Amino acid sequence: MFETLSDRLTSVFSSLRSKGRLSDADIDATTREIRIALLEADVALPVVKAFVAQVKERARGAEVSQALNPAQQVVKIVNEELIEILGGETRRLRYAKTPPTVIMLAGLQGAGKTTLAGKLAKWLREQGHVPMLVAADLQRPNAVQQLQVVGERAQVAVYAPEPGNGVGDPIGVARGSIDEAKRQQYDIVIIDTAGRLGIDQEMMRQAADIRDAVSPDEVLFVVDAMIGQDAVSTAQAFMDGVGFDGVVLTKLDGDARGGAALSVRHITGRPIMFASTGEKLEDFDAFHPDRMASRILDMGDILTLIEQAQKTFDEDQAAKMAGKLTSGESFTLEDFLEQMMMVQKMGPIKNLLGMMPGMGQMRDQLDSIDDRDLDRIAAIIRSMTPAERQDPKIINGSRRARIAGGSGVTVTAVSNLVTRFFEAQKMMKRMAGGMGIPGMPGGKGKGVKAQKKAKKGRRVSGDPRKAALGKPAPEAPAEPKQGGVLGNLGGKLPPGMDLPPGFDPSKLRLPGQK
């Protein structure tokens, strides 16, 4: 969504890197480019003016003029101001002291309230809560049925006493849902309300009546991030007519310019709390202003990547795989398939790589990545017998033809996969052996050349006198080892430092020791 804005800002900052000191003209030119980039991204004009004025004021201050690298300092200022305009700190849900916690969703029709209700319920269920969805949108055709389907997919209960399609009292449904939640011991109630195609007095009055009937702990305004400048006027109208505590952005995976995200928070003063980034129920998470600002400036989002990995990868499974690698056991195609399936669960490969810093400059290469390639690899491996997965060396020409026919690919594709796997297997074995790196399992701190040289052994000279120098001295009769630290020397001390008869070093006590 923020690709256009990110590209413009990245090009602005790249022109500053060659400058050792920034003049007023440089600062004016930079802020002018930032202003154009924000306006092109559909950010509201009042927000653009406030943002640019703050950046310009700080850029002309002592923190940039005295900085060793002014360009990096300007990037830091823009990053901090973006975080501030997006809300500063992450805003968490407020829970009621006495359950149930009531969350009311409001917004225009088509913003994605019903789907978002299921996403929020699933997210809360994974946090350990027991949510219940309430079908209070009795106006839109099949809205009740849609919420029931979404609730079933999210594995949460749905309270829908009225059929909808224009039949039923939404205020009565909302009021009755609180009693139902207390009776069934649901700790969170999520109320899906009706919307309109535009700002409507009847819609506002109904939303206000539901708010007064249930006294929600959180009223969340759901806004489509693709509607651009209209998001600001719509948010302001809901703020005046109903009031809300936080904003939820939907359709952040679209190709819109994303100005709504930068505008709503500044205009309404209410924080963005959640963001929906796709069509699946899993494509939903809390909104982190610092991470979003980092993505816009092409500095990556490593924290979100780590969190996704922690949610996807099973700890026991990961520990088992790590143990197999460090112990030097064979890395098989079965292991490779297992790891690939785990990575696929984290989401599209393009999105994962896009969270890495600097990937905005490789957007064309990222767009060429096709997740179906992973599906083809999985099909090839699944067409193999268990013996072939364990030992790919047995895969000869006839076996490759059979595997290719079973997976619907060419024999060349099977051969390429096996070849690449052998290369990966060699790398895994080198990692298991430590590759001569100190601290690595199996590593002894020697380079490859040193290890080869050590294998050749000591060369013995033809001169008997020189040869004698290389021979080990004849072993002396073993003496009883002394106790304590000095006893570790094996009872042998340099001349002139022999211990007195009967002296036991183990009984030696230093000052302060008992």
N, C-alpha and C positions, 0 to 999 in steps of 0.2 A: 504493500500500500504506500509506503513512504519512499519508494524507489526514486521518483523524480526529485523530491526534496533532498534525499540523501546524495544523489549524484551531483546536484547543484552545489550543495554545501561542501562536498569533498573537493570539487574543482576549485572552489573559492579558497579553501585552506591550502591546497597544493601550490597555489601561486604565492603564498606567503612564506613558504619554507626557505626560499633562497634569500630572504631579507634578514640581515642581522639586526636591523633596528626599524621600527615602524614609525613613519611620519604621520601627521594628521591627514595628509592626502591618502595614504595607504589605508588608514582606518575608515575614512569616508567611503573609499571605493569598496572596501570589504563589506561594510554595513549596508551599502547600496545593493550589492549582490545578494546579501542575506535577505534584504527586504523583498527583492524580486522573487527569490526562491520561495519565500513564505507565501507571497501573494499568488504565485503560480500553483501552490499546493492548496489553494482555497482556504487559507487561514483568514479569519475575519480581520478587517482593517484595524479596528481598535487594538486588537491583540498584537498585530504586526508593529504598530507604532510604539506600543509599550515595550515590546521585546527589543526592538532595534535601539530605542533610546537607552535602555538599560545596558545593552552590550556596548554601545558607543561610549557611555559614561565610564564604564569599567575599563574599556580598552585604552582610554586616554589617561587612566590613573597610574599610580606608581607601580602597581603589580605587573604591568606590561612593560613600562619604560625601563624598569630595573631588572627585568627578567633576562636570563642568559639566552633563552630561545623564545622570542616574542610570538612566533607563529603558534607554538604549542600552548602558550599562555592564552592566546585568543581562542583556540579550540577548547581549552579548559573553561573559559568564561562562557562560551556559547553552550557547552554541555551543561554547566551549572544552571544557566538561565532556562534551558529547555526542561531540565528536571523541575525547576521551580514552576514553570508555566503549566507543566503536566500534573502538578499536585504536590511536589516535594517528596513526602514519605508515602509509603504504601498504606492505604486506608483499609483497616480490617472491619469485618462485620461486627456489629454490636449485638450481643445476645441478651435476651431477657433474663432477669434474675430468677423469675419463676417461669418454667416452660409452659406453653410453647412460645418460641420466638416467631413473630409474625413478619414476613417479608412480602411487601406488595409491589408488583411490577406494573409500571405505567408507561405509555408511549403510543405512537401512531400505529395504525394497522399496517402490517408489512415490515415492521422493524425487526421482527423475529422474536416476539415476547414468548410465544408458546414453546418454541424450540429451546429458547434460552432458559425457560423454567425447568425443562428436563435436564439441561446441562448443569444448571446451578444445583438441582436436587442430587444429581449423580456426584458432583464435586463435594457436596456436603456429606453425602453418604460415605464417600471415601475418607472424609475427615473424622468419621466415627459417629455422625449424627443419624437420626431417624426422621427424615423429612416426609412431608405429605403435600402433594400438589392439589390445588383447589381450582376447579373449572368455573370461574366467575365470568368468563366471556361467553355470554349466552346470545350474542347478537350475530357474530360472524358464522356463516354456514359451516357445519362440521368442526367447529373449534373445539367442542367438548370431545368429540371422537379423536381428533388429532392429539389432544393432551393425554388421552387415555393410552394411545399408541406410544407416545413419547415416554410416558410414565412406565409402561411395561418394558421398554428398551432400557430405561435407566434403573429398573428394578426398584421402583418406589411406588407407594400407594397413591391413588388418585381419588379425591372426594368430588363426585359429580352426581348430585341428587336430581338435577334438572337436565332434560334432554338438549336444551339449547335451541339453535336455529330460530331465535326470536321468542322462545317460550321460557318462562321462569323469571324469578326475581334475583338478580345478582347480589343485591345487598343482603338478602336473606340467606343466600348460599354462603357468602363470606362470613356472616355472623354464626351460622350453624357449623362452619368448619372448625371454629375454635373449640366448641364443645366436643366435636368429634375427635379432635386431636387430643384433648385432655382425657377423653374416655379410652382411646386406643393408645395413649402414651407416646404420641409423636412429639418430638421436641422442637421441630421447626415446621411452620406452615408457609407455603409459597403460593400466593394468590395471583392467578393469571387474569387480568382484567381486559375489558374490551377496548378497542381503539377505533379510530376513524382514519379516513384517507387524508384528512387535514384537520386543522384546529377547529373544534366544534364545541359549542356551549353545552350541549346535552352530554357529550362524552366527559367534559370537565366536571359537570355536576355529578354524574354517576361515579366517577373516580373519587371525588371529594366525599360523597356519601359513604362509599366503601371504606375510605380512610377513617371517617368519623365513627363508623360502626365497629371496626376491629382495632383501632388505635395501633397501627403497625409499628414495630420497633425500627424497621428500615423501609423507606419508600425508594425504590430504584427506578430511575428514568432510563428506559431502553431506547437507544438512538442508533439508527443505521448510519455507520461511518461513511457511507457512499453518497449521502445526500448533500454533502458540501456545505455551502453557506446557509442553507435552510436549517441545518442542525441547530444553529445559534438561535434563530427566531423561534423554532419549535421548543427548544429547551427553556427559553425565557417565558414562553406562554404557559408551559407546564409549571414552571417555577411560581408564576403569579397565580395560576388557577388552582393547582393542587399542592404544590410544594414537594420537594424530594430531597433525600439525604445523600444520594450518590448516583453516579452515572455508570451505565453498562454500555460498552461499544460492541456492536455486532458487525459482522461482515468485514472484519479487518483483513481478510484474505483476498478482498476484491482488488480491482485495478484502479479504484478512485485515488485521489491524491492525499487523503487523510487529514485535511485541514480541520475537520470536525473535532478530532482528538485534541488538537492544540487550541481550539477556540472555546469549546463548551466549558471546560474547567475555569478559564479566565473570566468568561462572561457571567456565569452563574455563581461562581465561588464554591461549587460543590465538587468533590473529588471524583475522579474516575476510579471505580472500584474493581470492575471486572472487564475482561475483553474476550470476545468470541472470535476465534481465528480460523474457523472452518465449518464444514457441514456436520461432521461427526460429533457425537456427544462428548468425546474426549478433548475436542478442540476448544478448550475453555480453561481460563485460569485467572487468578488475581492479577490486577494491573499494577506493574511496578514502574513508576515514572523514571527511575534511574536506568533501568534496563531498556526501556523504550527510547530514551534519549541516546543511549549508547548505540542502539541499532540505527537510529536516524543518522548518526555521525559515522557510521560504518566502523564502529569500534567493537562490534560483536556483542554476544549475549551468552557468555560462558556459564553464568549461574543457572540460567534456564536450561541450558544443555545438560548440565550436571544433574539438575532436578529431574529432568525427563529420564536420564539414564538410571537414576536411583529408583524411580517408580517402575521402570520397565524391567531392569535386570534383577533376577533372583540372586540374593546374596550367597546362598549355599551353592548355587550353580556356578556363580562367578568364582567363588573360592575353590571349588572343585577344578575348574578349568585352569585357574592360576597355579594350583598345586601340580596339575599335570604338566604344565609348561616348565615350571621351575625344577621339577624332578627329572626332566629329560625324557619323559614318556613320549611315545609317538603321537603327533598331532594328525588325526585322521580326517577324512572327508565328512564323517558323521559329526565331528566337533565343528568343522567349518560350517556345515549347514545349520547347526544349532546356534552358533554365534550370529550368522547372517539373519536368521529368523528373529533373534532378539533385537538386532539393530532395526529391522523392518518395523517392529512394534513401536519404535520411538517416533515414527512418522516418515514422511518423504525424505529421501536422502538430500534433495535440494534444500529443504528447510533446515536440516541439521547442519549442513555445510554453511548455510547462510548465517548461522549464529557465530561463525568464526570471524575474528577480526580481519578486516581488509578484504572480505569476500565480495563486497560491493563492486570492486574493480574487476571481478571475474564473473560478472552476471551472465554474460553470453555463454561461458563454459558451463555455468550452473544450469542454465535453461536447457542445455543439450543433454543433461543427465536424465535417463529414463529408468524409472523404478522397475519397469518390466524386464530389464536385463537381469535383475536379481531373481525374478520369477523364473526366467529361463534357466539360470544356474541351478536353482532349487529343483526344477524339473529334471535336469540332467542327473543330479546326484540321486534323486529319488528313483530314477530308472535303473540305478545300479543295484546289484545284489549286496547283501551285508558284507560278504567277503571282499567284494571290489571296493566298498567304502573303507574297509579297514586296511586294505593293501592295494592301492591303485596300480602297483607295478604289474599286477597280473592282467591288466586291461590291455589285451592285444587288439589286432585289427578287427577280428570278427566280433569281439565284445563291444568295441567302439561303434561298430555298425548297428548292433542290437540296441545299445544305449541311445544312439542318435534316433533310431526309429521309434523307440518308446517315448522319448521326450519331445519329438517333433522338431529337432534341429539337425544341422549338418554334422557329418563326421568331423569336419575341421573344428567346429565349435567344441565338440567333446575333447578333441586332442588339445586344443588351446587351454581348456579348463584344467585338464590333467597336468599339462606342462606348468601352468601358473601355480597350481597347487604344490607341485614338487619344489618350486622355488620358494614358496611360502613355508613349506615344511623345513627346508634347509635353514631358513632364517629363524624359525622357531627353535631348531636344535642349537643354533649358534647362541641364541638368547638364553637357552637353558644351560649352555656351557659357560655362560658369562662373557664370551667373546674376548677374554683376556682383560676385562675391565675390572679394576679393584672395586670390591663391594658387591659385584654381581654374583648371583649364585654360581658356584663352580669356577669363578674367576680367581686367578692367582696373581693378578697385577702384571703379567708378562704379555708382551706383544706377540704377534704371530711369529715373527722372525726369531724372537728370543726363544719361543717354545720349540721351533724347529731345530735351532742350534743346540738346545738342551738335549734333544732326542739323540743327537749324534754321539754324545758321550765325550769323555776326556781323551784327547790324543796323547799317546805316550811317546816320548822322545827315544831315539836310538841310543843316546848317551846314557850308560848305566847310572851315572851320577845325577843326571837330570831326571831319569826315570824314577830314581829312589825318592826324589823330592815329591813326586806326585803320588807315592804310595802312602796309605794311612799308617800311622805309627802303631806298633804292636800294643794290644790292649793290656793295660795293667790290671793286676788282681783287683776285683771289686772290693771296695771298702764300705763298711756300714755307713749309710747316709745319716748326716746330722739332721736333727729336727729343725723346724722353724724356717725362716727365710734363707739363712746362710746354708742350711742343709741342702737347698736345691742346687747348690754348686756341685753336688756329687762327692763331697768330702775332699775335693782338691782345691787348695788355695795357693796363690803365688808364693815363691820362696820368701822367707822372712816374715810371713804372716800366718804361720802355723798357730793353731789354737792351743792354749795351755791344756795339759792333761786333765781330764774330768770336766772340762767346760762344756756346758750344754746351751747353745744359743737359743733354744726354744724357751728357756726360762728367763731370757733377758727381758727386762721391763724398761720401757722408755719413761721419761718424766710425764706425770699425769695419768699413766696407766695403772690400773689396779692389779 
